[in-house]
Amino acid sequence: MTDWLSPDEWRAVALSLRVSFWATLVSLPFGVLAAYALARWSFWGRTALNGLVHLPLILPPVVTGYLLLLSFGRKGFFGQFLDQWFGIVLAFRWTGAVLAAAVMAFPLMVRAIRLAIEAVDQRLEQAAGTLGASRLWVFVTVTLPLILPGIIAGAILAFAKAMGEFGATITFVSNIPGQTQTLPSAIYAFLQVPGGDDQAFRLVLVAVAVAMGALILSEWVSRAVARRVAGQ
Amino acid sequence: MTLTVSLQHRFAGFALDVSFDAPPGVTVLFGRSGSGKSTVINAVAGLLRTDKGRITLDGRVVQDSATGVFLPPHRRRIGYVFQDGRLFPHLTVRQNLSYGRWFSVGESGVGFDRVVDLLGIGALLERRPGALSGGEKSRVAIGRAILANPQLLLMDEPLAALDEARKAEIMTYLERLRDELRLPILYVSHSVAEVARLATTVVVMDEGRCLTTGTAAEILADPSLAAIMGPRELGALIPARVTGREADGMTRLETATGPILLPGEIGPVGASLRVRIMAHEVILSRGRPDGLSAQNILPAVVERLQNGEGPSVMVSLKIGPDPILAQVTRRAVIELGLAPGQSVHVILKSMAVARDHIATGSVQT
């Protein structure tokens, strides 16, 4: 099983899975909050927030990566703060790859969840209020279950996006085998050396398989949840 | 339990200005669509914040614009049955019914089993709302609101989306709720039939104002409301008691003035009913008529004459203590020489009393 990929290739695949998993998990609460704020609240700076969330989608990834390096690098504003207070260093570590992947995948996640929130019948939430539920409880017992298909779709989309993230990651955390070399970075590295085509191609197959698997899983899970939520 | 409401609100092109008290029982907010009924009920629920207003429930202030008090819906203890049911699609019927109980823990309200039994929804508990019929959804929505243990129940045309058969079915359950649970209900409707069967008190609304308030019997017999109720909807609401069955399938009812006979098996013997007698179905005669097919001929005294629309005249009469309304032509008034104080005979055709005009429960006058 393990012999058709070299240890380095395995490490790249495992790192990518780990980075994507944590990037999705950590950004999920923020994604739900941002989507809810954009869908429901009117506040000063709403347009600015919307722009900020979507920025990584339209900026060249290398620019996003460089901005991350500027702000979260050892000398950066947030980087210094995290290092001094929590001893967390992101630049050139796998945790930095998590941050880069999370930022790049965030717009997709927020978009999927926001669409789900906008589709919720607010009259159901009103009904919950008349039955004695405070706004927080209405969210937990009515809104959240109803948007669950959207949250799952957004999470899987974000996971797939994180698996494929390359530009921002390589700019922010470089391409260190075993440490920050994710699947796309490894493919890129193999393509830079003569005779690396075979290795690159094997990883391409893995990437395709993971992406297809994620899509099929997402379809299947959200259809199952949607059936449950539709009340049949 | 008394609800007092006073609200002022201004929309684009529409002003609401109402004040009324709702005593215990079913208070029907009656009016045409666009008269502001739903606005009032939404304000009472706390779903709409009016410009000005004061709402108290048994002395408890839930809203007062003068002092800035405005309780959010979840702290009002006011249940709401929406026209469209609004059941939670992701929960089973049982979970829907129990929803309000999570937030009223430790309060002794009416029992789960009793409500399920009263509404006949025991067989539906494990189903999801998507698999329910319209009438079943309505009953579950009513049960859900009651089980949240409210101090007042609001109902916004809960029957409007149902066909006639389902309406009749739910109406029976509503009568049971009114008479067995003693929960005060504020009920929005534009159906005179619902007023006749359910109302204790009626608040008539028109163009954002309260036109008049009275008992169901008073409102239904008020000729000045013909334009709003519909001219063919006026009539008397008479309390009666089932005293027996005739061999030919007729039911004998006892009213304050004497027995009347109605077709079919109506209620169990001993049941209290209210019988709605439409004004345009009543025939007047000066002397006691002879050789007539009508089964119910009762002596009455003319109280008042009022010109209706077109050639018709509304004649208010008293049969003993009960008011009766007859709609006759002006020509007939002249021919019979009808005048206040005059004795006449009222002729009721048994078959003219339709099934849905007989309501269970006593009428308060």
Interface residues (C-beta under 8 A of the other chain):
Chain A: D121 R123 L124 Q126 A127 A128 G129 T130 L131 G132 A133 S134 W137 T141 V142 P145 L146 R228 V229 A230 G231 Q232
Chain B: A45 G46 L47 P72 P73 H74 R76 R77 I78 G79 Y80 F82 D84 R86 L87 F88 P89 H90 L91 Y99 G100 W102 F103 S104 R128 P129 G130 A131 R144 A145 A148
